[in-house]
């Protein structure tokens, strides 16, 4: 599977997961491995979505869980923005369930 196919598959899984949970206006940013559109602190994000209560910025990975440090950074940023903006990491491994961290 090419890198593009892997990214497309992961983004599709993430979009389905977000849609199932009631998120709307899901926007995936075009990016490459070294160029992402949104940076906050040391974190970079692949897309944005919203539901009735908040906006989420999310990072989509094919097979990588966030480190404890990254999870702490996401939690601190979520608290800083009083839960109006949440920061989520979506892990989409092949042939397994989607894992979500930070929601």
Helices and strands as residue ranges (DSSP letters): H 3-20, E 24-28, E 38-40, E 43-45, E 47-50, E 55-61, H 68-80, E 85-91, E 99-101
